[in-house]
Amino acid sequence: MSNEYTTNKVSSDMINMMAKQMGAVHIKSDPAYINIYAFEIAPEFRIKYMLDLRRGKGMYLHRVSPYPIMLGKFYGETDIVDYMKRDLQKFRRAYESDKFSSFLDLTEDLTQFNRQIEQLFLNRNVPEAAFRELAEEMKNVHATIKQMAEECPMLYDTHRNMGELAINSSDLGREEE
């Protein structure tokens, strides 16, 4: 007979073990079942993930660096490990690209943009027209991304088990659950 506490502990331990087998260079677990996984892609570049194991409510995986992003809600240990494997494979491949630093610069700009938007709207009385103007600009950005996704070739064949992380034009504009 197990309870939610032991189930989460077992899930945490299993994911920690699999992350070590995948090459995690650092794992930090705290009593709240928030685990941090660091993977070295190159001597000067690491990918970090944070896993929040919530009792009876699933597990939430975030990529903390090189930029913060919520990756999803998972219900099984192998789903998390498989996702991280695919993600790491993609970062290892991308790291070799001559465009990788430009990609990281863009993600830093987007992170700053999110912070600026939050600060603007949480701290100022912004008129409705400004909301509409920014929404229109965001539609233009989304349209540009969609166009690029349709015109640029895939880096790999999904049959090679790289997963669904590549942008498909049908994925654009879809809200996360």
Secondary structure, DSSP 8 states (H G I E B T S, - for coil): ---HHHHHHHHHHHHHHHHHHHTEEEEEE-TT-EEEEEEEEETTEEEEEEEEEETTTEEEEEEEESS-EEEEEESSHHHHHHHHHHHHHHHHHHHTSTTHHHHHHHHHHHHHHHHHHHHHHHHS---HHHHHHHHHHHHHHHHHHHHHHHHS--SS-GGGTT-S-S--TTTTT----
